Amino acid sequence: MQPVLALAASVWLIAAGARPVTIIVGTVNSDSKVYGPADMLCDLNKCRLFNLPVALGLAPNTIVEFGIPEMRGQDRIGMRRCMEEMCRASVLGYPSARTSPPGHSGPTVFITPVELRLE
């Protein structure tokens, strides 16, 4: 019976970790809008949103980039999912100056995040 309990516990932990997470990382301003839902991939320095909804009115294949905000505790655990593999997310943010080269030739929008909604 113990293997069944161990399996049930591991399934519960995986399901619990995949729940939507909202991370507040800044203050809303009048230019804030939601980018997403989209595929998000992060590295050690920045995150990128791909496959943005057409309703945003951005050029085809636009990528939204932003620096990884400082996070603590449980927020870091939730964000780890998007650093290990691609995840789905919506980001509330506002346009900002580019802080680094985009690293690709496609259209890019640079934002300052206010809230990350990880799906």
N, C-alpha and C positions, 0 to 999 in steps of 0.2 A: 504494500500500500504506500510506502514511502516514496517510490519513484513517481507515482501518480501525483502525490502532493508536491514534489519538487518540480514536476512538469507544470502543474497548475500555477505554482508560484512564479515560475519564470515567464509563463504566458501573461500573467497579470502584470508583472513588472514591465514587460515589453509594451503592453497595451497602455499602461499608465504613463510611460515615457513618451508616447506618441500623441497624447492629447494636445489640443491647441494651447498655445502659450502666448500671452501678451506681455511684452517687455517694454516698459516706459523708459526712454533714454534721453528725453529732452523736453523742451517746452514748445507748445504749439504757437505758431505765428500766423499771420493772415495769409501767407502764401502756401501754407501746408495743404497737401492733398494726398490721397491714397494712391500708391503705385502698386498694382497687383489686383487680384492674386496672380502670382507668377512663380516660376522656378527660381530658386535662390541658391547660390553656391558661394561659400566664403572661404577665404584663406586666412593667413595670420594677420593681414593688414586691411583687407577690404572685402565687401560683399558685392555681388552682382545679381541683378534681377534680369531674367531672360523670359522670352515668350509672354510679354506683357499684353493685356487685353487691348483690342483694337479701340474700344471705347475711350481710352485715354487720349487718343488723337496724336500719338507719337508716330514718327516715321517707322516704316516696317523694319523689324530687326533691331530696334533701339535697345540698348542695354542701360539700365539704371545702376549707378555705382555709388557706394558710400563707404566711409571708413567704419571699421568696427568700433562701436561705442564702448566705453568702460562699463563693465557689468560686475555684479557681485552675486555670490550665493547661488540660489536656485536659477536665476536668470542665465548664468554661465552654463549650467547643466542643460537648460532648454536650448541654448544657442549651439551647443556642441553638436547636436544633430545636423546642423547646416554646415558644419565644418568637416564632418566625417563623410558626408554625401550630400547630394542635392536634396533640398526640401522645398515645400510650397510655402509661400509667405506673401503677406501684404505689408507694405511699409508706409506709414504716414510720415511725410517729410516735406521739405521745401528745397527749391533749387539753391545750389551753393557754388562757390568757385571750385574749380578743379584743384585737387590737392596732390595729384600724381598723374603721370601719363596713363591713358586708358589701356594700353597693351593690346589694342585691336583697332581695326580700321573702320568699324561700323559706327553709326550714330550713337552718342552717349549722352546721358543726362546725369549730372552729378548732384546729389542731394545731401542734406543734413537730416538724419533720421530723428524722429520724435517718438515713434512707437513702432515696434516690430510685432507683427501678428504671425506667429509660426503655426502652420496647420499640421 
